[in-house]
Amino acid sequence: MAITGRIALSLSVLGLLALPLQGDAQQQETQPMGFFITSVGIGNGGDLGGLAGADAHCQRLATAAGSGNRTWRAYLSTQETADATAVHARDRIGSGPWANANGLVMATNVESLHYDNSNFNWEFTLDENGNQFDSRIDGDEDTTEHDVLTGSRIDGTAFPAGQDQTCDNWTSSTEGSARVGHADRYSFTTPGSPWNSAHGTPGCTQANLISTGGAGLFYCFAIS
């Protein structure tokens, strides 16, 4: 085979080898946003207007960010009462996968979300506009909004009836408590704190949420 022929063949092979890499890159670039932490809370403490009010807030923020073509749900659990059964956050958010505003896949399914969730940290847990939330990790030790309302246990299920963990199922802005996660995975600069179930709040007022390092933010997931 002539030298020019061998060169042409080598270039052709190299071109074919490069094609799958280009395809993967293009697919990653077009991954739609399916997850975000809210850029703002509702502003009424633990009273979110119930699950319906929280879902509507997710939908409004997603729509403003150009992702209103998807159906959004808040990652929140509610507890069993005399009038209603418990609702588990993990059952409300679809089947995945879910990418952040930059197209990075945060979790591929519900199981990986709860048991292989290393991407849930300050760097990758972005709001609907692709921005990071306030955290002590950014160098300002006095400011953090890393507490995220979930009302959930680590596996994404609701707490049993009894002690309030959901601000009266997201309708109270006074008494009660809300279980929160740490979106930056830090607790007083110690890594490893759960993203969805770190501690309870001392009450359900907006001031109560702020006092422990929150702002009434919560997670939103696209279910379709």
RAGIQUI-V296954 format. One record per run of one state. SS is the DSSP state (A for helix, B for strand, O for the rest). FROM is the first residue (numbers start at 1). LEN is the number of residues. If there is no record, write none. Layout:
# RAGIQUI-V296954
ss & from & len
SS & FROM & LEN
SS & FROM & LEN
This chain:
# RAGIQUI-V296954
ss & from & len
O & 1 & 2
A & 3 & 27
O & 30 & 3
B & 33 & 1
O & 34 & 1
B & 35 & 3
O & 38 & 12
A & 50 & 15
O & 65 & 7
B & 72 & 3
O & 75 & 3
B & 78 & 1
O & 79 & 8
B & 87 & 1
O & 88 & 1
A & 89 & 3
O & 92 & 6
B & 98 & 2
O & 100 & 5
B & 105 & 3
O & 108 & 2
A & 110 & 6
O & 116 & 11
B & 127 & 1
O & 128 & 8
A & 136 & 3
O & 139 & 8
B & 147 & 3
O & 150 & 2
B & 152 & 1
O & 153 & 5
B & 158 & 1
O & 159 & 7
B & 166 & 1
A & 167 & 4
O & 171 & 7
B & 178 & 5
O & 183 & 3
B & 186 & 2
O & 188 & 2
B & 190 & 2
O & 192 & 7
B & 199 & 2
O & 201 & 5
A & 206 & 6
O & 212 & 2
B & 214 & 9
O & 223 & 2
